[in-house]
Amino acid sequence: MSQDNWLDKLSALRETMPSDEMPVEEPATIAEDDACAQRGRLDIIFERKGRAGKCATIVSGFTIDNEAVADIASAMKRALGTGGSARGGEILVQGDRRQDVLRYLTSKGFKARVI
């Protein structure tokens, strides 16, 4: 098979493909979909006990499944630039980040309060 024959076939195939000008629907972000499914208000709590003196911000009150909570936690940790985890329907963020967590959650459509 010659090089030119292969290039001709590739060019013919490209002409049959649709153009890139078709409108593409933007997928909704994970947190926005979960905010619609979430019922009730989230509580943001500051804790220091049982952590060797280190502070932690805990978000509780989720009514969505644990996988969705883990996705929200991952996106929040990335946005805040901090560590943490999601276990048992709660999100733990390292440090005293109550106001930052509140701003993040309200911007994503969740109802939250600092306790």
Secondary structure, DSSP 8 states (H G I E B T S, - for coil): --HHHHHHHHHHHHHHS--TTS-------HHHHHHHH--S-EEEEEE-TTTTT--EEEEE---S-HHHHHHHHHHHHHHHT--EEEETTEEEEESS-HHHHHHHHHHTT--EEE-
